[in-house]
Amino acid sequence: MQSPLFGLAETQSQDRYVVQNPQLLRVALTGHDDVLARKGAMVAYQGLIDFDGEYQSQGQRRARANTGEGLDLMRCSGQGTVYFANLAQYVHVVDVDQEGMTVDSAYVLALDSTLHTEVIAVDSQYGISGSGKYQLNISGRGKVALMTSGQPLMMLVTPDKYVNVDADAIVAWSSALRVQMQAQTHSSGVRRRRGNTGEGWELSFLGQGFALVQPSEVMPPQNAEIGQGARAQFGVGQQGAHAQNQNNVWNNAR
């Protein structure tokens, strides 16, 4: 049998995390360090791999219940190769160092089990729609695989150059940055948010570090039901992410 498809065979590499293609992550397990991945994100594997639900402490469960922010993970252990993907999102591998990284948990595909995660609050005068006013802080040393809708933009933040980002487009940023959430509106009602421009809540970053932005203001819903069609799955229909976001805006403004 012959086909150009055979040119898409698995990548041969000694690295632990490899982006097999822009939308597929390859992770090599050696039997020593486990990897934590989004539940249901495995699409293929080779070798002797075990998949178990990851235990959440009482504090993690409480934070998830109170804030809606947190990770729903499975633990992958053993020896072999595992491939992860989610809704054909673009995959990016980040090395986390002592500086740490803050991220919306919806964009985490996989991470080293040695990393520490903690839910933190982001300063806001009004609250925020879409990504929420709570985020996930990741610290320690290890790798994290992030997902974005489309190819993202990495914006560098310096003391003399601060950056403003739409709150529904931000994916991650350096934990050392100072962050202020704001709604720049010229109307007396926050509900109108910049009048009729369609722009809303934004995050201002100051200090030294980076801010990762995706070219989409909302991610496709994680639990989109099969059979709803593309309009609902990717944010256009009444059950899509865009409609859900608009409901959040109304609820926050009342």
ABEGO torsion letter per residue (X at the ends): XBBAAAAABBBBBABABBBABAABBBBBBAGABBBBBBBGABABBBEBBBBBBBBBBAAAAAAAAAAGBEBBBBBBBEBEBBBBBBGGBBBBBBBBBAAEBBBBAAABABBBAABBBBBBBBBBAAEBBGAEABBBBBBEBEBBBBBBBEBBBBBBBBAABBBBBBAAABABBBAABBBBBBBBBABABAAAGGEAAGBBBBBBBBEBEBBBBBABABBBBAABBBGAEAAAAAGABAABAAAAAAAAAAAAAX
